[in-house]
Amino acid sequence: MAFSKKLELETIKKMILLHCQHEHSRSPNELCPECSRLYTYAEQRMDKCVYGDNKPVCSECPVHCYKPAMREEVKKVMRYAGPRMMWQSPILAIRYLYRKKFKSTL
């Protein structure tokens, strides 16, 4: 898996962990079954990304490869975890913002 995909996966996992900890009262490194399914789904979608190693961040991608229900779940996670990422995982947050700004053009 390419570096950008690994970073994107690491970022989404951290976001899901933050959300799960808040919504489902889990420990910081444990996902409930529902959140675990969401992460597995995100991982599968990233593996099948049509852009391969040149993928933009998912929020800037013109191709919507998530099923509508899963897309809504990811949006819910991002709405909660996104603003908290700068405090919880500043390096991942800065890397994400950089990729969003400079790698989003296809």
C-alpha positions as CSV (number, residue, x, y, z in Angstrom):
1,M,0.0,0.0,0.0
2,A,1.3,3.4,-0.9
3,F,2.4,6.0,1.6
4,S,-0.6,8.3,1.1
5,K,-3.1,5.4,1.5
6,K,-1.4,4.3,4.7
7,L,-1.6,7.8,6.1
8,E,-5.3,8.1,5.1
9,L,-6.0,4.8,6.7
10,E,-4.1,5.8,9.9
11,T,-6.1,9.0,9.9
12,I,-9.5,7.4,9.5
13,K,-8.7,4.8,12.1
14,K,-7.8,7.5,14.6
15,M,-11.0,9.4,13.8
16,I,-13.1,6.3,14.2
17,L,-11.3,5.5,17.5
18,L,-12.1,9.0,18.8
19,H,-15.7,8.8,17.7
20,C,-16.1,5.3,19.2
21,Q,-14.6,6.3,22.5
22,H,-17.1,9.2,22.7
23,E,-20.2,7.6,21.3
24,H,-19.9,4.0,22.5
25,S,-17.8,4.5,25.6
26,R,-14.9,2.4,24.4
27,S,-11.3,2.6,25.6
28,P,-9.0,4.8,23.4
29,N,-7.6,1.8,21.5
30,E,-10.6,-0.4,21.1
31,L,-13.4,-0.3,18.5
32,C,-16.9,-1.6,19.0
33,P,-18.2,-4.1,16.4
34,E,-20.1,-1.4,14.5
35,C,-17.0,0.9,14.3
36,S,-14.8,-2.0,13.5
37,R,-17.0,-2.8,10.5
38,L,-16.8,0.9,9.4
39,Y,-13.0,0.8,9.5
40,T,-12.9,-2.5,7.6
41,Y,-15.2,-1.0,5.0
42,A,-13.0,2.1,4.7
43,E,-9.9,0.0,4.3
44,Q,-11.6,-2.1,1.6
45,R,-12.7,1.0,-0.3
46,M,-9.2,2.5,-0.1
47,D,-7.6,-0.7,-1.4
48,K,-9.9,-0.5,-4.5
49,C,-9.5,3.2,-5.1
50,V,-9.5,4.0,-8.8
51,Y,-6.7,6.5,-8.3
52,G,-4.3,4.0,-6.9
53,D,-1.2,5.6,-5.4
54,N,-2.2,9.1,-6.6
55,K,-5.4,9.1,-4.6
56,P,-6.6,12.5,-3.2
57,V,-8.0,12.7,0.3
58,C,-11.4,11.1,0.3
59,S,-13.2,14.3,1.2
60,E,-11.8,15.9,-2.0
61,C,-12.3,12.9,-4.3
62,P,-14.7,13.3,-7.3
63,V,-15.6,9.6,-7.1
64,H,-17.9,8.6,-4.3
65,C,-17.1,4.9,-3.8
66,Y,-18.8,4.5,-0.4
67,K,-22.4,3.2,-0.2
68,P,-24.7,6.0,0.9
69,A,-25.3,4.6,4.4
70,M,-21.6,4.1,5.0
71,R,-20.8,7.5,3.6
72,E,-23.2,9.0,6.2
73,E,-21.5,7.0,9.0
74,V,-18.1,8.3,7.9
75,K,-19.4,11.9,7.7
76,K,-20.8,11.5,11.3
77,V,-17.4,10.3,12.5
78,M,-15.5,13.1,10.7
79,R,-17.9,15.8,12.1
80,Y,-17.1,14.6,15.6
81,A,-13.4,13.7,15.3
82,G,-12.2,16.2,12.7
83,P,-12.1,19.3,15.0
84,R,-10.5,17.2,17.8
85,M,-7.7,15.7,15.6
86,M,-5.5,18.8,16.0
87,W,-5.4,18.1,19.8
88,Q,-5.5,14.3,19.7
89,S,-3.2,13.6,16.8
90,P,-1.6,16.9,15.6
91,I,0.9,15.3,13.2
92,L,-1.9,13.3,11.4
93,A,-4.1,16.4,11.3
94,I,-1.3,18.5,9.8
95,R,-0.4,15.8,7.2
96,Y,-4.1,15.5,6.3
97,L,-4.5,19.3,5.8
98,Y,-1.3,19.3,3.7
99,R,-2.6,16.5,1.5
100,K,-6.0,18.1,1.2
101,K,-4.4,21.4,0.1
102,F,-1.7,20.1,-2.3
103,K,-2.7,16.6,-3.4
104,S,-6.4,17.1,-4.1
105,T,-5.9,18.2,-7.7
106,L,-6.1,15.3,-10.0
